[in-house]
Amino acid sequence: MLRLTNVQLDLNHEPEELQQAVLDILQIEEDQLIDFTMFKRGYDARQKNKITLIYTLDVDTTINEELLARHEKNQQVRQSPDTSYKFVTQAPKDLPQRPVVVGLGPCGLFVGLVLAQMGFKPIILERGKEVRERTKDTFGFWRKKVLNTESNVQFGEGGAGTFSDGKLYSQVKDPKHYSRKVLHEFVDAGAPEEILYVSKPHIGTFKLVTMVEKMRARIIELGGEVRFSQRVDDIEIENEQVKSLTLSDGSKIETNFVAFAIGHSARDTFKMLFDKGVYIKAKPFSVGFRIEHEQSVIDEARFGKNAGHPILGAADYKLVHHCSNGRSVYSFCMCPGGTVVAAASEEGRLVTNGMSQYSRHERNANSAIVVGISPEDYPGDVLAGIEFQRRLEETAFKLGGSSYDAPAQLVGDFLAGRASGEHGDVIPSYKPGVTYCDLSQTLPDYAIAAIREAIPAFERKIKGFSMKDATLTAVETRTSSPIQITRDKELMTSLNVKGLYPAGEGAGYAGGILSAGIDGIKIAEAMALAMMKEFSNN
């Protein structure tokens, strides 16, 4: 087939105009066109009152080869790449060992699924609960302020991505088209088919819950095993080779192949691996606040008279500002039509995150506004970043009243350096609730100064961004893992422990659902090939 890129039409074009555009670009007659499908649809909103849709189309004609030759110099016309997924191997029936996957977030889910599809019958260990029980615990925390440290926004089936916007786009390089494998598996599990072609696909929490259940059932159907409430407390390493895992109930699993897809908040597991001598290094991450505006303000700023158009949906944004003090401030995990949620996983510490449902119909838009920091900002051993996060979370907890209410401040007051007393037009969505105060106490001085400089700069890109009644809620610390469990680029194993496969966001190799899923596929392939090599040698 032929791949047509950069096919541009007006936002309100008629359906038949898309076919006519295909005919015009290829310079063919209608009877030479067999069919075409939409591979991608995005939009250009730089002129908000004249928004253009941009299509990538896969086209089949009666003269494909001739058209490829005719349009050889036309970058808009190319042969469609093969994006189908191909398994790297298939397990023999008498394979002596089963691989183990620690963590059932997006990365662990795809490590387990792909291993199961190749016949390796993985054992998946998840410290939290199955997704529906976990959802009850999480919503219960938001209502009653009772935190279950093993079943919350961070821990449990589906990982942290379950309580998010469910974004399914990434900027990672993907030459093998693993992202298509991830998206197709999600559609097979019940996600809307539009995620295969819209430029910024998302799912939302409630749809993710059902999808995760179906994917778990598929793994079990293929011979895999999923065990909940099974935290890994120890790892046996002998002669730089993984030998076994000890679980929180005292039981032991013998294995030479284990993937650690533990997420960015498994601080106790990070320490256990560090204490066992697994090579870990500190890495940069970011900290800041959640900012909320009424969604209508963002829609108007981004889309003008086209605000509310069904194809565009709720508007998002992506912002960055390089500050005079050398820091960079940027928007992160923007949730259109969503809510700010309590994301704590440790007693006496407060963390915020953002979440949206598929509809994105809530009143407010929210995003993290965060400042980049590096290991130089928190000197110490490789786990010093964790202690840095904890100090910020403890401060936020106390400022909020030591009850999991979050400290909050109006943007106008934050910029003026005075405490807030109550909300304005923007009603904060954070549950359980907020306590108005002065947020300058929650972050280091350099971060406060950077955010105060960035917000007015963002106003120049999004009108209304610095409005005085917009709300800031503290504190956002879990933007990414503060450590990297460094791995060999080819074997995908730990640099100094054979058979240990660091995976996903917690290991420092992903950021979001899609990139975590992609990394899970890579890890599954590496584990499968290593197991086949060992099997053949024995």
C-alpha positions as CSV (number, residue, x, y, z in Angstrom):
1,M,0.0,0.0,0.0
2,L,0.9,3.7,-0.3
3,R,1.5,6.0,2.7
4,L,0.3,9.6,2.2
5,T,1.5,12.1,4.7
6,N,0.6,15.7,5.5
7,V,-2.8,15.6,3.9
8,Q,-4.3,18.9,5.0
9,L,-8.0,19.9,5.1
10,D,-10.1,22.4,6.9
11,L,-11.4,21.4,10.3
12,N,-15.0,21.4,9.0
13,H,-14.3,19.7,5.7
14,E,-16.9,17.3,4.2
15,P,-16.2,13.6,4.3
16,E,-15.9,13.3,0.5
17,E,-13.2,15.9,0.5
18,L,-10.7,13.4,2.0
19,Q,-11.1,11.0,-0.9
20,Q,-10.8,13.8,-3.4
21,A,-7.5,14.9,-1.7
22,V,-6.2,11.4,-2.2
23,L,-7.1,11.5,-5.9
24,D,-5.6,14.9,-6.3
25,I,-2.3,14.1,-4.6
26,L,-1.8,10.8,-6.5
27,Q,-3.2,12.3,-9.7
28,I,-5.4,9.3,-10.4
29,E,-9.0,8.6,-11.4
30,E,-11.6,7.4,-8.9
31,D,-11.8,3.9,-10.6
32,Q,-8.1,3.5,-9.9
33,L,-8.6,3.9,-6.1
34,I,-9.4,0.6,-4.3
35,D,-9.5,1.9,-0.7
36,F,-7.8,4.0,1.9
37,T,-7.7,4.0,5.7
38,M,-6.7,6.6,8.3
39,F,-3.4,5.9,10.0
40,K,-3.1,9.2,11.9
41,R,-5.2,12.3,12.3
42,G,-3.8,15.4,14.0
43,Y,-4.5,19.2,13.8
44,D,-2.6,22.4,13.5
45,A,-4.1,25.0,15.9
46,R,-1.4,27.7,15.6
47,Q,-4.0,29.9,14.0
48,K,-6.8,29.1,16.4
49,N,-9.6,30.5,14.3
50,K,-8.3,28.6,11.2
51,I,-7.5,25.1,12.4
52,T,-6.3,22.6,9.9
53,L,-6.7,18.8,10.2
54,I,-3.6,16.8,9.1
55,Y,-4.0,13.2,8.0
56,T,-1.7,10.3,7.3
57,L,-3.4,7.8,5.1
58,D,-2.7,4.3,3.8
59,V,-4.0,4.0,0.3
60,D,-4.5,1.0,-2.0
61,T,-4.8,1.5,-5.8
62,T,-4.7,-0.6,-8.9
63,I,-1.3,0.9,-9.8
64,N,0.7,1.1,-6.6
65,E,4.1,0.3,-8.1
66,E,3.6,2.8,-10.9
67,L,2.6,5.5,-8.5
68,L,5.6,4.9,-6.3
69,A,7.9,5.3,-9.3
70,R,5.9,8.4,-10.5
71,H,6.1,10.1,-7.1
72,E,9.7,9.0,-6.3
73,K,10.7,12.5,-5.5
74,N,7.5,13.4,-3.6
75,Q,8.1,13.1,0.1
76,Q,4.4,13.0,0.7
77,V,4.0,9.6,-1.1
78,R,5.9,6.5,0.2
79,Q,5.3,2.8,0.5
80,S,3.5,2.0,3.7
81,P,5.8,0.4,6.3
82,D,5.0,-3.0,7.8
83,T,3.9,-2.2,11.4
84,S,2.7,-5.7,12.3
85,Y,4.3,-7.3,15.3
86,K,6.5,-10.4,14.9
87,F,7.5,-12.6,17.9
88,V,11.2,-13.1,18.2
89,T,10.9,-16.8,19.3
90,Q,8.5,-19.4,20.7
91,A,9.0,-21.3,23.9
92,P,9.5,-25.1,23.8
93,K,7.0,-27.2,25.8
94,D,9.6,-28.5,28.2
95,L,11.2,-25.2,29.2
96,P,12.7,-25.9,32.6
97,Q,12.2,-22.4,34.1
98,R,9.5,-19.8,34.2
99,P,10.3,-16.1,34.0
100,V,9.2,-13.8,36.8
101,V,7.8,-10.3,36.3
102,V,7.7,-7.9,39.4
103,G,5.1,-5.3,39.0
104,L,1.8,-5.2,37.0
105,G,1.8,-1.6,35.7
106,P,1.9,-0.9,32.0
107,C,5.4,-2.1,31.6
108,G,5.0,-5.3,33.6
109,L,1.7,-6.0,31.9
110,F,3.4,-6.0,28.5
111,V,6.4,-8.0,29.7
112,G,4.0,-10.6,31.0
113,L,1.6,-10.5,28.0
114,V,4.3,-10.9,25.3
115,L,6.1,-13.6,27.3
116,A,2.8,-15.4,27.6
117,Q,2.1,-15.0,23.9
118,M,5.4,-16.6,23.2
119,G,4.6,-19.6,25.5
120,F,6.9,-18.8,28.4
121,K,4.1,-18.9,31.1
122,P,5.4,-16.0,33.3
123,I,4.7,-15.6,37.0
124,I,3.7,-12.0,37.7
125,L,4.0,-10.6,41.2
126,E,2.1,-7.4,42.2
127,R,2.5,-5.9,45.6
128,G,-0.9,-4.3,45.5
129,K,-4.4,-5.6,44.8
130,E,-6.3,-6.4,41.7
131,V,-7.6,-3.3,39.9
132,R,-11.2,-3.2,41.2
133,E,-10.2,-3.7,44.8
134,R,-7.4,-1.2,44.4
135,T,-9.9,1.3,42.9
136,K,-12.1,0.9,46.0
137,D,-9.1,1.6,48.3
138,T,-8.0,4.6,46.3
139,F,-11.4,6.2,46.1
140,G,-11.9,5.4,49.8
141,F,-8.7,7.3,50.6
142,W,-9.9,10.3,48.7
143,R,-13.2,10.2,50.7
144,K,-12.1,9.1,54.2
145,K,-8.4,10.0,54.3
146,V,-7.4,6.5,55.2
147,L,-4.3,5.4,53.2
148,N,-3.5,1.8,52.4
149,T,0.2,1.9,51.7
150,E,0.0,-1.2,49.5
151,S,-3.1,-0.3,47.5
152,N,-3.3,3.3,46.2
153,V,-2.6,5.5,43.2
154,Q,0.9,4.2,43.0
155,F,0.6,0.5,43.9
156,G,-1.8,-2.2,42.5
157,E,-2.8,-3.8,39.2
158,G,-2.5,-1.3,36.3
159,G,0.2,0.8,38.0
160,A,0.2,4.6,38.4
161,G,-1.1,5.0,34.9
162,T,-4.5,3.7,35.9
163,F,-5.3,6.9,37.8
164,S,-4.2,9.4,35.1
165,D,-5.4,10.8,31.9
166,G,-4.6,7.5,30.2
167,K,-2.4,9.3,27.6
168,L,-1.1,7.0,24.8
169,Y,1.4,9.0,23.0
170,S,5.2,9.3,23.4
171,Q,8.2,10.9,21.9
172,V,10.4,7.8,22.2
173,K,12.1,6.5,19.0
174,D,10.1,3.4,17.8
175,P,11.8,2.0,14.7
176,K,10.2,-1.4,15.2
177,H,6.7,0.0,15.6
178,Y,6.2,-1.5,19.1
179,S,3.7,1.3,19.8
180,R,1.3,-0.3,17.3
181,K,1.5,-3.5,19.2
182,V,0.6,-1.7,22.4
183,L,-2.3,0.2,20.9
184,H,-3.7,-2.9,19.1
185,E,-3.6,-4.9,22.4
186,F,-5.4,-2.1,24.1
187,V,-8.1,-2.0,21.4
188,D,-8.5,-5.8,21.7
189,A,-9.0,-5.3,25.4
190,G,-11.8,-2.8,24.8
191,A,-10.2,0.6,24.2
192,P,-11.9,2.8,21.5
193,E,-10.5,2.1,18.0
194,E,-9.8,5.8,17.6
195,I,-6.6,5.4,19.7
196,L,-5.1,3.8,16.6
197,Y,-5.3,7.0,14.6
198,V,-5.8,10.2,16.6
199,S,-2.6,12.1,17.2
200,K,-3.0,12.3,21.0
201,P,-5.0,9.2,22.1
202,H,-6.1,8.8,25.6
203,I,-8.4,6.3,27.5
204,G,-9.2,7.5,31.0
205,T,-9.4,5.7,34.3
206,F,-12.7,3.8,34.1
207,K,-11.9,2.3,30.7
208,L,-8.4,1.4,31.8
209,V,-9.8,-0.7,34.7
210,T,-11.8,-2.9,32.4
211,M,-8.9,-3.2,29.9
212,V,-6.4,-4.2,32.5
213,E,-8.7,-7.0,33.7
214,K,-9.1,-8.4,30.2
215,M,-5.4,-8.3,29.6
216,R,-4.7,-10.1,32.8
217,A,-7.3,-12.7,31.9
218,R,-5.5,-13.2,28.5
219,I,-2.1,-13.8,30.3
220,I,-3.7,-16.4,32.5
221,E,-5.5,-18.0,29.5
222,L,-2.1,-18.4,27.9
223,G,-0.6,-20.2,30.9
224,G,0.7,-17.2,32.9
225,E,0.1,-16.7,36.6
226,V,-0.7,-13.4,38.4
227,R,-0.3,-13.2,42.2
228,F,-1.5,-10.1,44.1
229,S,-0.4,-8.7,47.5
230,Q,3.0,-10.3,46.8
231,R,5.7,-7.7,47.5
232,V,9.3,-8.8,46.8
233,D,11.3,-8.2,49.9
234,D,14.6,-9.9,49.0
235,I,16.6,-11.1,46.1
236,E,19.3,-13.8,46.2
237,I,22.3,-13.1,43.9
238,E,25.1,-15.7,43.6
239,N,28.1,-15.2,41.4
240,E,26.5,-12.1,39.9
241,Q,23.4,-14.2,38.8
242,V,19.8,-14.0,40.1
243,K,18.9,-17.2,41.9
244,S,15.6,-16.5,43.7
245,L,13.2,-14.0,45.2
246,T,11.8,-13.9,48.7
247,L,8.2,-12.5,49.0
248,S,6.6,-10.6,51.9
249,D,4.8,-13.8,53.1
250,G,8.1,-15.5,53.4
251,S,7.7,-17.7,50.4
252,K,10.5,-18.1,47.8
253,I,10.5,-18.4,44.0
254,E,13.5,-19.9,42.3
255,T,14.3,-18.2,39.0
256,N,17.3,-17.0,36.9
257,F,15.2,-14.5,34.9
258,V,13.3,-11.7,36.6
259,A,12.0,-8.3,35.2
260,F,11.7,-5.5,37.7
261,A,8.9,-3.3,36.4
262,I,8.3,-1.7,39.8
263,G,7.3,1.9,39.0
264,H,8.7,5.1,40.1
265,S,7.4,4.9,43.7
266,A,8.7,1.6,44.9
267,R,11.2,3.2,47.2
268,D,11.6,0.2,49.5
269,T,12.4,-2.0,46.6
270,F,15.0,0.5,45.2
271,K,16.7,0.3,48.6
272,M,16.6,-3.4,48.7
273,L,18.3,-3.7,45.3
274,F,20.8,-1.1,46.2
275,D,21.7,-2.9,49.5
276,K,22.1,-6.1,47.4
277,G,24.7,-4.4,45.3
278,V,22.7,-4.0,42.1
279,Y,24.1,-1.1,40.1
280,I,22.0,2.0,40.5
281,K,22.7,5.7,39.8
282,A,20.9,8.9,40.6
283,K,19.1,10.7,37.8
284,P,17.4,14.1,37.2
285,F,13.7,14.5,37.8
286,S,11.3,17.4,38.5
287,V,9.2,18.8,41.3
288,G,6.5,21.5,41.5
289,F,2.8,22.1,41.7
290,R,-0.5,21.2,40.0
291,I,-2.2,24.3,38.4
292,E,-5.9,24.4,37.7
293,H,-7.9,26.6,35.3
294,E,-11.5,26.3,34.1
295,Q,-11.3,24.2,31.0
296,S,-13.3,26.8,29.1
297,V,-10.4,29.2,29.6
298,I,-7.9,26.8,28.0
299,D,-10.3,25.9,25.2
300,E,-10.8,29.5,24.2
301,A,-7.1,30.3,24.4
302,R,-6.2,27.3,22.2
303,F,-9.1,27.0,19.8
304,G,-10.8,30.4,19.7
305,K,-14.2,30.2,17.9
306,N,-13.6,26.5,17.4
307,A,-13.7,25.7,21.1
308,G,-16.0,22.8,21.8
309,H,-15.6,21.3,18.3
310,P,-16.2,17.5,18.7
311,I,-13.0,16.5,16.8
312,L,-10.8,18.8,18.9
313,G,-12.4,17.9,22.3
314,A,-11.0,19.5,25.5
315,A,-7.9,21.5,24.7
316,D,-4.5,20.6,26.1
317,Y,-1.2,22.5,26.2
318,K,2.5,21.9,26.4
319,L,4.7,24.7,27.8
320,V,8.3,25.2,28.7
321,H,10.3,28.3,29.9
322,H,14.0,28.6,30.5
323,C,14.5,30.9,33.5
324,S,17.0,33.5,34.3
325,N,18.4,31.4,37.2
326,G,19.3,28.6,34.8
327,R,16.3,26.4,35.7
328,S,13.7,25.1,33.2
329,V,10.0,25.0,34.1
330,Y,7.6,23.0,32.0
331,S,4.1,21.6,32.0
332,F,3.8,17.9,32.6
333,C,1.0,15.3,32.5
334,M,-1.6,17.8,31.4
335,C,-5.2,16.6,32.1
336,P,-7.9,18.3,30.1
337,G,-11.3,18.2,31.8
338,G,-9.9,16.3,34.8
339,T,-9.2,16.5,38.5
340,V,-6.2,16.8,40.8
341,V,-5.9,13.6,42.9
342,A,-4.2,12.5,46.1
343,A,-1.4,10.2,45.1
344,A,0.4,9.4,48.4
345,S,1.8,6.0,49.0
346,E,3.6,6.6,52.4
347,E,2.1,7.7,55.7
348,G,2.6,11.3,56.6
349,R,3.6,12.4,53.1
350,L,1.4,14.2,50.5
351,V,1.7,13.9,46.7
352,T,-0.5,15.2,44.0
353,N,-1.2,13.9,40.5
354,G,-3.7,14.5,37.7
355,M,-6.5,12.3,36.3
356,S,-9.1,12.4,33.6
357,Q,-11.9,10.2,32.4
358,Y,-12.3,9.4,28.7
359,S,-15.0,12.1,28.3
360,R,-12.7,14.8,29.8
361,H,-15.9,16.6,30.9
362,E,-14.9,17.8,34.3
363,R,-15.0,21.6,34.9
364,N,-11.3,22.2,35.3
365,A,-8.1,21.6,33.3
366,N,-5.0,20.7,35.4
367,S,-1.3,20.2,34.7
368,A,1.9,19.8,36.7
369,I,4.1,22.9,36.5
370,V,7.5,21.5,37.5
371,V,11.1,22.6,37.8
372,G,13.9,20.3,36.6
373,I,16.4,19.3,39.3
374,S,19.5,17.1,39.1
375,P,21.6,15.1,41.6
376,E,23.7,18.2,42.3
377,D,20.6,19.6,44.1
378,Y,20.4,16.7,46.5
379,P,24.0,15.5,47.3
380,G,24.5,12.2,49.0
381,D,24.3,8.5,47.9
382,V,22.3,7.4,44.8
383,L,19.1,7.2,46.9
384,A,19.4,10.8,48.0
385,G,16.7,11.9,45.5
386,I,14.2,9.7,47.4
387,E,14.9,11.5,50.6
388,F,14.7,14.9,48.8
389,Q,11.2,13.9,47.6
390,R,10.2,12.7,51.0
391,R,11.1,16.0,52.7
392,L,9.0,18.0,50.2
393,E,6.1,15.5,50.7
394,E,6.3,15.8,54.5
395,T,6.3,19.6,54.4
396,A,3.2,19.5,52.1
397,F,1.5,17.1,54.5
398,K,2.1,19.4,57.5
399,L,1.1,22.5,55.6
400,G,-2.2,20.9,54.6
401,G,-3.0,20.1,58.2
402,S,-1.5,16.7,58.6
403,S,-4.7,15.1,57.3
404,Y,-4.0,14.5,53.6
405,D,-5.7,17.8,52.7
406,A,-3.3,19.5,50.3
407,P,-1.8,23.0,50.7
408,A,-3.1,25.4,48.0
409,Q,-2.7,29.0,46.8
410,L,-4.3,31.2,44.2
411,V,-1.9,32.1,41.4
412,G,-2.4,35.8,42.0
413,D,-1.3,35.5,45.6
414,F,1.6,33.2,44.7
415,L,3.0,35.7,42.3
416,A,2.5,38.5,44.8
417,G,4.1,36.5,47.7
418,R,1.1,36.5,50.0
419,A,-0.9,33.7,51.5
420,S,-4.4,32.8,50.2
421,G,-7.4,32.4,52.4
422,E,-10.1,30.9,50.1
423,H,-10.8,29.9,46.5
424,G,-11.9,32.3,43.7
425,D,-13.6,31.4,40.5
426,V,-11.6,28.2,40.0
427,I,-12.8,25.7,42.5
428,P,-10.0,23.2,43.4
429,S,-10.8,19.6,42.5
430,Y,-8.4,17.9,44.9
431,K,-10.0,15.4,47.2
432,P,-10.1,15.1,50.2
433,G,-9.7,18.9,50.3
434,V,-7.3,21.8,50.4
435,T,-5.9,24.2,53.0
436,Y,-5.1,27.7,51.7
437,C,-1.6,29.0,52.6
438,D,1.7,30.2,51.3
439,L,3.2,27.6,49.0
440,S,6.7,29.2,49.0
441,Q,7.5,26.9,52.0
442,T,6.9,23.8,50.0
443,L,9.8,23.9,47.5
444,P,13.4,25.2,47.5
445,D,13.8,28.9,46.9
446,Y,15.2,28.4,43.4
447,A,12.2,26.4,42.4
448,I,9.7,29.0,43.7
449,A,11.6,31.7,41.9
450,A,11.6,29.8,38.6
451,I,7.9,29.0,38.8
452,R,7.1,32.7,39.6
453,E,9.0,33.7,36.5
454,A,7.5,31.0,34.3
455,I,3.8,31.5,35.0
456,P,3.7,35.1,33.4
457,A,5.8,33.7,30.5
458,F,3.2,31.0,29.9
459,E,0.5,33.7,29.9
460,R,2.0,34.9,26.6
461,K,1.3,31.5,25.1
462,I,-2.0,30.7,26.8
463,K,-4.2,33.7,27.6
464,G,-5.6,33.4,31.1
465,F,-2.8,31.1,32.3
466,S,-1.7,33.6,35.0
467,M,-5.2,34.6,36.0
468,K,-5.3,35.5,39.7
469,D,-8.0,32.9,40.5
470,A,-6.2,29.9,39.0
471,T,-5.2,27.5,41.7
472,L,-1.9,25.9,42.6
473,T,-1.9,22.7,44.7
474,A,1.2,21.2,46.3
475,V,3.2,19.1,45.9
476,E,4.1,17.2,42.7
477,T,7.2,15.0,43.2
478,R,6.6,11.8,41.3
479,T,7.2,13.1,37.8
480,S,9.7,10.3,37.1
481,S,12.0,7.9,39.0
482,P,14.8,9.6,40.9
483,I,17.1,6.7,40.1
484,Q,18.1,4.5,37.1
485,I,18.8,0.8,37.4
486,T,21.2,0.9,34.6
487,R,21.1,-1.9,32.1
488,D,23.2,-3.3,29.2
489,K,21.9,-1.8,25.9
490,E,21.9,-5.1,24.0
491,L,21.2,-7.7,26.7
492,M,18.8,-5.4,28.6
493,T,20.1,-6.9,31.9
494,S,21.5,-5.1,34.9
495,L,25.1,-4.0,34.4
496,N,26.3,-6.3,37.2
497,V,23.6,-8.9,37.8
498,K,22.8,-11.5,35.1
499,G,19.1,-12.4,34.8
500,L,17.9,-9.1,36.3
501,Y,16.0,-7.0,33.8
502,P,15.3,-3.4,34.9
503,A,12.2,-2.3,33.1
504,G,9.9,0.7,32.6
505,E,9.5,4.0,34.5
506,G,10.9,2.9,37.9
507,A,14.1,1.7,36.3
508,G,14.4,5.1,34.5
509,Y,13.6,3.8,31.0
510,A,10.1,5.1,30.3
511,G,7.8,8.0,31.1
512,G,4.0,7.3,30.6
513,I,1.8,4.4,29.6
514,L,2.9,4.0,26.0
515,S,6.6,4.2,26.5
516,A,6.3,1.8,29.4
517,G,4.4,-0.7,27.3
518,I,7.1,-0.4,24.5
519,D,9.8,-1.0,27.1
520,G,7.9,-4.0,28.4
521,I,7.9,-5.5,24.9
522,K,11.7,-5.0,24.6
523,I,12.3,-6.6,27.9
524,A,10.0,-9.6,27.1
525,E,11.9,-10.2,23.9
526,A,15.3,-10.0,25.6
527,M,14.2,-12.4,28.4
528,A,12.8,-14.8,25.8
529,L,15.9,-14.9,23.7
530,A,18.1,-15.3,26.8
531,M,16.0,-18.2,28.1
532,M,16.1,-19.9,24.7
533,K,19.9,-19.6,24.6
534,E,20.3,-21.1,28.0
535,F,17.9,-23.8,27.2
536,S,19.8,-24.7,24.0
537,N,23.1,-24.7,25.8
538,N,21.8,-27.1,28.4
